[in-house]
Amino acid sequence: MCWWAFTGLTHIIVEGYFVFAPEFYKDKTGFYLADVWKEYSKGDSRYAARDAGIVSVEGLAAVLGGPTSLLAVYAIATGKSYSHILQFAISLGQLYGVGVYYITALLEGDNFAASKLYYYAYYIGANASWIVIPLIIAIRSWKYTCAAFKSQDQTKKTKVR
């Protein structure tokens, strides 16, 4: 539940700000979220340049990924039957988004960081959890879903006999 709350709020608040405040880099007030994106842009300048692919991926994460992640918190907390299929679907969406993020960078030369430090700390490090954790959750949810179907199939076979 902690992951889903963290990722949901990150998508809605942090990434939502990026998507809906296109001139964050001009902010001189010291607003925290503008400063976050100015700093992160040192690791990937496509953010400051408002790259269409980046804005699209972040927009989908903010508008779809954030709310569904918070729905996952609710589903887990209340034991809803759709909990694992929801977690599986969101995890696949996160993995897809990270894939698009990295593949577009590779296709465009992967030269968007101000230095190696920013490259590894922000571009690689800050995004690693959106690969590792959704992959673990997807595998776990896949196993739970398969077990549920197997159990249902065994129950049907028992009733037929």
Secondary structure, DSSP 8 states (H G I E B T S, - for coil): -HHHHHHHHIIIIIIHHHHH-TTGGG--S--HHHHHHHHHTTT-TTTTTT-HHHHHHHHHIIIIIHHHHHHHHHHHHHT-TTHHHHHHHHHHHHHHHHHHHHHHHHHTTS---SSHHHIIIIIIIHHHHHHHHHHHHHHHHHHHHHHHHHHHHHHHHHHH-
